[in-house]
């Protein structure tokens, strides 16, 4: 391999099942020590590309080459469901390549690196979403890889967590490739971009940051569209002339034929304009009218240094009231939302006629063994197939996905499925735990607009200031101040 190149793809072809190409003759190289953003639309195959780099899957054609002796580790988006009952120590043991006696000191080192101070005998299931996000990164770091792959590492992280991760990556001396929709985070430390196009299945390599690439792609699209408009005009002129000559007959028919051939050639020269992600169309989550109080919250359990303390609160929420729950990672926000969703009698009282819609950050309220169609049909009161298919299409879940199991969806598609389900359920009480995790940045303003306009009672958690700044907030419950 050439000097300083640590990773190379040579004419790599890969497809999911027959006639579903993900990568088509993809070639690029990554230099040792560089920090690269991997961009691409939802479902383009970014996570598949990571699996090719780790060797978890093999290309059908072409070659993926690593510098001899180079090691790879990946910080995944989510903890596998079959690992949630592992302790942190067991989770690290599974990936640690050193000697057993080194593990405790290495575990402390990587937990310090990700700013996480929790005992290693704690089960992962007992960790908050933000703590799990840091553990996923720590489990990659403990392998001390030459190539670090990070898949949406800022999901579930609070502001302090993102700042700490950013500082760590700026000082990180090895190669790093990151998938993320957080532009400001990416721009703080990356040197270049690999752009995977969901339609052409090609990868383009760019120098510069996320915003540079977005601007360059936009300029290319505009240039291609201008050229196509010019060609369309010329093509129309040639076809019109061909029709005139053809009607005159005789030798002019040959001229007409040549004109049509020229028009066809010009048609072939039209640029294939890059098609970007579709953006979610505007939508409204409807809800039934509820008279009087919808929910009364009496107590909340707050975690301080791993110890739960029950604190009294006095909150009564009526229809058309939005409550924002704030606090750092690990304080108990997700636990609180879950207790509200389940209607725990010692903490909350939900009026009997109130229908609850719950967006859980790990998507565990979805049945991963059911199909997309079954999931949405269950949520629909009408049980109408046409309504289900139309709703799926509205949330960018195409017809060819409807019979797929939920487990086969990308994390971004699972998020869209959750919103499609809430749209059909029409809940009077909406509980949302980090609803922008994994969602393409183009969709976030549309989701914020829908939640801002929601007329029911809403309780939500988010660590994304640009998102919750767009949503009307009537009450704030700051768990840190209790």
C-alpha positions as CSV (number, residue, x, y, z in Angstrom):
1,X,0.0,0.0,0.0
2,X,1.2,3.5,-0.8
3,X,3.1,5.5,1.9
4,X,0.8,6.9,4.5
5,X,-2.4,5.2,3.1
6,X,-4.0,3.1,5.9
7,X,-7.2,2.1,4.1
8,X,-8.1,1.6,0.4
9,X,-11.2,0.5,-1.5
10,X,-10.5,-0.7,-5.1
11,X,-13.6,-1.0,-7.4
12,X,-15.7,-2.4,-4.5
13,X,-19.2,-3.7,-5.4
14,X,-21.7,-4.8,-2.7
15,X,-25.4,-5.4,-2.8
16,X,-28.1,-6.4,-0.2
17,X,-30.0,-9.3,-1.8
18,X,-30.5,-9.5,-5.5
19,X,-30.6,-6.2,-7.4
20,X,-30.3,-3.9,-4.3
21,X,-26.8,-2.4,-4.9
22,X,-25.2,-0.5,-2.0
23,X,-21.8,0.2,-3.5
24,X,-21.0,0.1,-7.2
25,X,-17.3,0.2,-8.3
26,X,-16.3,2.3,-5.3
27,X,-12.7,3.4,-5.0
28,X,-11.1,5.8,-2.4
29,X,-8.2,5.9,0.0
30,X,-7.7,7.2,3.6
31,X,-4.4,8.5,4.8
32,X,-2.9,7.5,8.2
33,X,-3.9,10.0,10.9
34,X,-6.7,11.7,8.9
35,X,-10.1,12.4,10.4
36,X,-12.9,11.9,7.9
37,X,-16.6,12.4,7.8
38,X,-18.8,9.8,6.1
39,X,-21.9,11.5,4.7
40,X,-24.9,10.1,2.9
41,X,-28.6,9.9,2.9
42,X,-30.6,7.7,5.3
43,X,-30.4,4.1,4.0
44,X,-27.5,4.9,1.6
45,X,-25.3,2.2,3.2
46,X,-23.0,4.1,5.6
47,X,-23.1,1.4,8.3
48,X,-22.6,-1.2,5.5
49,X,-19.4,0.5,4.5
50,X,-18.2,0.3,8.1
51,X,-18.9,-3.4,8.1
52,X,-16.8,-3.8,5.0
53,X,-13.9,-2.0,6.7
54,X,-14.1,-4.1,9.9
55,X,-14.3,-7.3,7.7
56,X,-17.7,-8.3,9.2
57,X,-18.9,-8.6,5.6
58,X,-16.9,-9.1,2.3
59,X,-17.3,-7.3,-1.0
60,X,-18.7,-9.3,-3.9
61,X,-16.2,-7.7,-6.3
62,X,-13.2,-5.5,-5.8
63,X,-11.0,-5.3,-2.7
64,X,-10.8,-3.6,0.7
65,X,-7.2,-3.3,1.8
66,X,-5.8,-2.2,5.2
67,X,-2.2,-1.3,5.9
68,X,-0.5,-4.6,7.0
69,X,-1.0,-5.0,10.8
70,X,-3.5,-2.1,11.0
71,X,-6.3,-2.8,13.5
72,X,-9.9,-1.5,13.3
73,X,-12.5,-0.9,16.1
74,X,-16.0,0.5,15.8
75,X,-18.1,2.6,18.2
76,X,-21.6,1.5,17.2
77,X,-24.8,3.5,17.4
78,X,-26.5,1.2,19.9
79,X,-25.6,-1.5,22.4
80,X,-26.8,-4.9,20.9
81,X,-29.9,-6.1,22.6
82,X,-28.3,-9.4,23.6
83,X,-25.5,-7.4,25.5
84,X,-27.7,-5.3,27.7
85,X,-27.5,-7.7,30.6
86,X,-23.7,-7.7,30.5
87,X,-21.8,-5.8,33.1
88,X,-19.5,-3.0,31.8
89,X,-16.5,-5.2,32.6
90,X,-18.0,-8.2,30.6
91,X,-18.7,-5.8,27.7
92,X,-15.1,-4.7,27.7
93,X,-13.7,-8.2,28.1
94,X,-15.4,-9.2,24.9
95,X,-13.4,-6.8,22.8
96,X,-10.2,-6.3,24.9
97,X,-7.1,-7.8,23.2
98,X,-4.7,-7.4,26.1
99,X,-3.9,-9.5,29.1
100,X,-6.6,-10.1,31.7
101,X,-4.6,-8.3,34.5
102,X,-4.4,-5.2,32.3
103,X,-8.2,-4.8,31.8
104,X,-9.1,-3.0,35.1
105,X,-6.5,-0.2,34.5
106,X,-7.3,0.0,30.7
107,X,-11.1,0.2,31.6
108,X,-10.4,3.1,34.0
109,X,-8.3,4.8,31.3
110,X,-11.0,4.7,28.6
111,X,-13.8,5.5,31.0
112,X,-11.8,8.6,32.0
113,X,-11.3,9.4,28.3
114,X,-15.0,9.5,27.7
115,X,-15.7,11.3,31.0
116,X,-17.7,8.5,32.5
117,X,-17.4,7.7,36.2
118,X,-19.4,4.6,37.0
119,X,-18.5,1.2,38.5
120,X,-17.6,-1.6,36.0
121,X,-19.9,-4.1,37.7
122,X,-23.0,-2.1,36.7
123,X,-25.2,-3.8,34.0
124,X,-25.5,-1.9,30.8
125,X,-29.2,-2.0,31.0
126,X,-29.0,0.1,34.1
127,X,-27.1,2.9,32.3
128,X,-28.8,5.9,30.7
129,X,-28.8,6.4,27.0
130,X,-26.0,9.0,27.3
131,X,-23.9,6.6,29.5
132,X,-24.5,3.8,26.9
133,X,-23.3,6.2,24.1
134,X,-20.0,6.8,26.1
135,X,-19.6,3.1,26.8
136,X,-19.8,2.3,23.1
137,X,-17.0,4.8,22.4
138,X,-15.0,3.4,25.3
139,X,-15.4,-0.2,24.1
140,X,-13.8,0.9,20.8
141,X,-11.0,2.9,22.5
142,X,-10.0,0.0,24.7
143,X,-9.0,-1.9,21.6
144,X,-6.5,0.9,20.8
145,X,-7.2,0.7,17.0
146,X,-5.2,2.2,14.2
147,X,-8.6,3.0,12.5
148,X,-11.4,4.2,14.8
149,X,-14.9,4.1,13.2
150,X,-17.7,6.0,15.0
151,X,-21.3,5.6,14.1
152,X,-23.4,8.6,15.3
153,X,-21.3,9.0,18.5
154,X,-23.2,12.2,19.7
155,X,-26.6,10.5,19.9
156,X,-27.9,10.7,23.5
157,X,-24.9,12.9,24.6
158,X,-25.6,16.0,26.5
159,X,-23.7,19.3,25.7
160,X,-20.9,18.5,28.1
161,X,-20.5,15.0,26.7
162,X,-20.3,16.3,23.1
163,X,-17.7,19.0,24.1
164,X,-15.6,16.3,25.9
165,X,-15.8,14.0,22.9
166,X,-14.9,16.8,20.5
167,X,-11.8,17.7,22.6
168,X,-10.8,14.1,22.7
169,X,-11.0,13.6,18.9
170,X,-9.1,16.8,18.2
171,X,-6.2,15.4,20.2
172,X,-6.6,11.8,18.9
173,X,-3.5,10.9,16.9
174,X,-4.8,8.0,14.8
175,X,-7.2,7.6,11.9
176,X,-10.9,8.3,12.5
177,X,-13.9,8.0,10.3
178,X,-17.2,9.3,11.7
179,X,-20.8,9.1,10.6
180,X,-22.9,11.9,12.2
181,X,-25.6,14.4,11.3
182,X,-24.2,16.9,13.8
183,X,-22.5,19.5,11.5
184,X,-20.9,21.6,14.2
185,X,-19.4,18.5,15.9
186,X,-18.0,17.2,12.6
187,X,-16.5,20.6,11.6
188,X,-14.6,20.8,14.8
189,X,-12.2,18.0,14.0
190,X,-12.6,16.4,10.5
191,X,-10.3,17.1,7.5
192,X,-12.3,15.7,4.6
193,X,-15.6,14.0,3.6
194,X,-16.5,10.7,1.9
195,X,-19.9,11.2,0.3
196,X,-22.0,8.1,-0.4
197,X,-24.8,8.7,-2.9
198,X,-27.9,6.6,-2.3
199,X,-28.9,6.8,-6.0
200,X,-25.6,6.3,-7.8
201,X,-24.0,4.0,-5.1
202,X,-20.7,5.8,-5.7
203,X,-18.4,7.5,-3.2
204,X,-16.9,10.9,-3.8
205,X,-14.0,12.2,-1.8
206,X,-13.9,15.9,-0.8
207,X,-11.3,18.0,1.0
208,X,-12.9,20.5,3.5
209,X,-15.7,20.3,6.1
210,X,-19.3,19.4,6.1
211,X,-20.6,22.8,5.1
212,X,-18.0,23.1,2.3
213,X,-19.3,19.8,0.8
214,X,-22.9,20.8,1.1
215,X,-22.2,24.1,-0.7
216,X,-20.1,22.3,-3.4
217,X,-22.8,19.7,-4.0
218,X,-25.5,22.5,-4.2
219,X,-23.3,24.4,-6.7
220,X,-22.9,21.3,-8.9
221,X,-26.6,20.6,-8.9
222,X,-27.4,24.2,-9.9
223,X,-24.8,24.0,-12.7
224,X,-26.1,20.7,-14.0
225,X,-29.7,21.9,-13.9
226,X,-28.7,25.1,-15.9
227,X,-26.9,22.9,-18.5
228,X,-29.9,20.6,-18.8
229,X,-32.3,23.6,-19.3
230,X,-30.0,24.8,-22.2
231,X,-29.9,21.3,-23.7
232,X,-33.7,20.9,-23.4
233,X,-34.1,24.1,-25.4
234,X,-31.8,22.9,-28.2
235,X,-33.4,19.4,-28.2
236,X,-36.9,21.0,-28.6
237,X,-35.6,23.2,-31.5
238,X,-34.1,20.1,-33.3
239,X,-37.2,18.0,-32.9
240,X,-39.4,20.9,-34.1
241,X,-37.2,21.3,-37.2
242,X,-37.2,17.5,-37.8
243,X,-41.1,17.6,-37.8
244,X,-41.1,20.4,-40.3
245,X,-38.6,18.7,-42.7
246,X,-40.4,15.3,-42.3
247,X,-43.7,16.9,-43.4
248,X,-42.1,18.3,-46.5
249,X,-41.2,14.8,-47.7
250,X,-38.6,13.8,-50.4
251,X,-34.9,14.3,-49.6
252,X,-35.8,16.4,-46.5
253,X,-36.9,13.2,-44.7
254,X,-33.2,12.3,-44.5
255,X,-32.5,15.7,-43.0
256,X,-35.3,15.1,-40.5
257,X,-33.8,11.7,-39.5
258,X,-30.4,13.3,-38.9
259,X,-32.1,16.1,-36.8
260,X,-33.8,13.4,-34.6
261,X,-30.6,11.5,-34.2
262,X,-28.9,14.8,-33.1
263,X,-31.7,15.4,-30.6
264,X,-31.3,11.9,-29.2
265,X,-27.6,12.4,-28.8
266,X,-28.2,15.7,-27.0
267,X,-30.7,13.8,-24.7
268,X,-27.9,11.4,-23.8
269,X,-25.6,14.2,-22.9
270,X,-28.0,15.6,-20.3
271,X,-26.4,15.5,-16.8
272,X,-27.7,13.0,-14.4
273,X,-28.5,15.5,-11.6
274,X,-27.7,14.2,-8.1
275,X,-30.9,13.6,-6.3
276,X,-30.7,14.5,-2.6
277,X,-32.7,13.0,0.2
278,X,-36.4,13.8,0.1
279,X,-37.3,15.9,3.1
280,X,-40.3,14.9,5.2
281,X,-43.4,16.8,4.2
282,X,-45.1,18.8,6.9
283,X,-47.4,16.7,9.1
284,X,-49.7,17.1,12.1
285,X,-50.1,14.7,15.1
286,X,-53.8,15.0,15.8
287,X,-55.2,14.3,19.3
288,X,-58.6,13.9,21.0
289,X,-60.0,16.8,23.1
290,X,-59.5,16.2,26.8
291,X,-61.3,18.4,29.3
292,X,-59.5,19.2,32.6
293,X,-56.1,17.8,33.8
294,X,-54.4,15.2,31.6
295,X,-51.6,14.2,33.9
296,X,-50.6,15.0,37.5
297,X,-46.9,14.4,38.5
298,X,-46.4,14.0,42.2
299,X,-42.8,12.7,42.6
300,X,-39.8,12.1,40.5
301,X,-36.8,9.8,41.1
302,X,-33.4,11.6,40.6
303,X,-30.1,9.8,40.4
304,X,-27.2,11.5,42.3
305,X,-23.9,9.5,42.1
306,X,-25.8,6.4,41.2
307,X,-28.2,6.7,44.2
308,X,-31.9,7.3,43.5
309,X,-33.6,10.0,45.6
310,X,-37.4,10.5,45.3
311,X,-38.2,14.2,45.1
312,X,-41.6,15.7,45.5
313,X,-43.0,17.8,42.6
314,X,-46.3,19.4,42.0
315,X,-47.1,19.4,38.3
316,X,-50.5,19.3,36.7
317,X,-50.5,19.4,32.9
318,X,-53.6,20.2,30.8
319,X,-54.2,19.9,27.1
320,X,-52.0,22.0,24.8
321,X,-49.2,22.1,27.4
322,X,-45.6,21.2,26.6
323,X,-43.2,20.1,29.4
324,X,-39.4,20.0,28.8
325,X,-37.4,17.8,31.1
326,X,-33.8,18.8,31.4
327,X,-30.7,17.6,33.3
328,X,-27.3,15.9,32.5
329,X,-26.7,12.4,31.3
330,X,-27.4,9.8,34.0
331,X,-29.7,11.9,36.2
332,X,-32.8,9.8,35.4
333,X,-34.6,11.6,32.5
334,X,-35.3,8.4,30.5
335,X,-36.3,6.5,33.7
336,X,-38.8,9.3,34.5
337,X,-40.3,9.3,31.0
338,X,-40.7,5.6,31.2
339,X,-42.5,5.7,34.5
340,X,-44.8,8.4,33.1
341,X,-45.5,6.2,30.0
342,X,-46.3,3.3,32.2
343,X,-48.5,5.4,34.5
344,X,-46.7,4.5,37.7
345,X,-49.2,5.2,40.5
346,X,-46.7,6.4,43.0
347,X,-45.4,9.1,40.8
348,X,-48.0,10.1,38.2
349,X,-51.7,10.0,37.6
350,X,-53.0,9.9,34.0
351,X,-56.7,10.5,33.4
352,X,-58.3,7.2,32.3
353,X,-59.5,8.4,28.8
354,X,-56.1,9.7,27.8
355,X,-54.3,7.8,25.0
356,X,-50.5,7.8,25.5
357,X,-47.9,7.8,22.6
358,X,-44.4,7.0,23.7
359,X,-41.2,7.6,21.6
360,X,-38.5,5.7,23.4
361,X,-34.9,6.6,22.4
362,X,-33.8,3.0,21.9
363,X,-36.9,2.0,19.9
364,X,-37.6,-0.8,22.3
365,X,-41.4,-0.1,22.1
366,X,-41.2,-1.5,18.6
367,X,-41.5,-5.2,18.0
368,X,-38.4,-5.9,15.9
369,X,-39.8,-9.2,14.7
370,X,-42.9,-7.6,13.2
371,X,-43.0,-6.1,9.7
372,X,-43.2,-2.4,9.0
373,X,-46.7,-3.0,7.7
374,X,-47.8,-4.9,10.8
375,X,-46.4,-2.2,13.0
376,X,-48.4,0.6,11.3
377,X,-51.6,-1.4,10.9
378,X,-51.6,-2.1,14.7
379,X,-51.4,1.7,15.3
380,X,-54.2,2.5,12.8
381,X,-57.7,2.7,14.2
382,X,-59.2,2.3,10.7
383,X,-57.1,-0.9,9.9
384,X,-57.1,0.3,6.3
385,X,-54.2,-1.0,4.2
386,X,-54.3,2.0,1.9
387,X,-54.1,4.5,4.8
388,X,-51.1,2.4,6.2
389,X,-49.2,2.5,2.9
390,X,-49.9,6.2,2.4
391,X,-48.7,7.0,5.9
392,X,-45.5,5.0,5.4
393,X,-44.8,6.9,2.1
394,X,-45.4,10.2,3.9
395,X,-42.7,9.3,6.4
396,X,-40.3,8.2,3.6
397,X,-40.8,4.4,4.1
398,X,-41.3,3.1,0.6
399,X,-43.6,0.2,-0.4
400,X,-40.7,-2.2,-0.9
401,X,-39.9,-1.9,2.8
402,X,-43.4,-2.7,4.1
403,X,-42.9,-6.4,4.4
404,X,-39.4,-6.1,5.9
405,X,-39.0,-6.8,9.6
406,X,-38.4,-3.8,11.8
407,X,-35.0,-5.1,12.8
408,X,-33.8,-4.8,9.2
409,X,-34.4,-1.0,9.1
410,X,-31.6,1.5,9.6
411,X,-31.7,3.4,12.8
412,X,-32.9,6.5,10.9
413,X,-35.7,4.5,9.3
414,X,-36.7,3.2,12.7
415,X,-37.0,6.8,13.9
416,X,-39.3,7.7,11.0
417,X,-41.4,4.6,11.7
418,X,-41.9,5.8,15.3
419,X,-43.2,9.1,14.0
420,X,-45.4,7.3,11.5
421,X,-46.9,5.2,14.3
422,X,-47.5,8.3,16.5
423,X,-49.2,10.0,13.5
424,X,-51.6,7.1,13.2
425,X,-52.2,6.7,17.0
426,X,-53.2,10.3,17.5
427,X,-52.3,10.3,21.2
428,X,-53.5,12.9,23.7
429,X,-50.3,12.6,25.8
430,X,-47.1,12.5,23.8
431,X,-43.9,11.4,25.6
432,X,-40.7,11.8,23.6
433,X,-37.2,10.7,24.6
434,X,-34.5,12.2,22.3
435,X,-36.7,12.1,19.2
436,X,-34.0,13.4,16.8
437,X,-31.5,10.6,17.4
438,X,-30.5,9.0,14.1
439,X,-32.8,11.3,12.2
440,X,-31.4,13.0,9.0
441,X,-30.8,16.7,9.7
442,X,-33.0,17.7,6.8
443,X,-36.1,16.3,8.6
444,X,-35.5,17.9,12.0
445,X,-37.1,21.3,11.3
446,X,-40.2,19.5,10.0
447,X,-40.4,17.4,13.1
448,X,-39.9,20.5,15.3
449,X,-42.7,22.3,13.5
450,X,-45.1,19.4,14.0
451,X,-44.3,19.2,17.8
452,X,-44.5,22.9,18.2
453,X,-48.0,22.8,16.8
454,X,-49.1,19.7,18.8
455,X,-52.3,20.6,20.6
456,X,-52.1,17.7,23.2
457,X,-50.0,17.4,26.3
458,X,-46.3,16.8,25.6
459,X,-43.4,15.8,27.8
460,X,-40.1,15.6,26.1
461,X,-36.3,15.3,26.5
462,X,-33.7,16.5,24.0
463,X,-30.0,17.4,24.1
464,X,-30.2,19.3,20.8
465,X,-30.6,23.0,21.4
466,X,-31.3,23.9,17.7
467,X,-34.2,21.4,17.9
468,X,-35.9,22.3,21.1
469,X,-35.4,26.0,20.5
470,X,-38.0,25.6,17.7
471,X,-40.6,24.1,20.0
472,X,-43.0,25.9,22.3
473,X,-42.2,25.1,25.9
474,X,-44.7,26.0,28.6
475,X,-43.1,24.2,31.6
476,X,-39.6,23.1,32.5
477,X,-38.7,20.3,34.9
478,X,-35.0,20.6,35.7
479,X,-34.0,17.4,37.5
480,X,-30.6,18.7,38.4
481,X,-32.1,21.5,40.5
482,X,-34.4,19.3,42.5
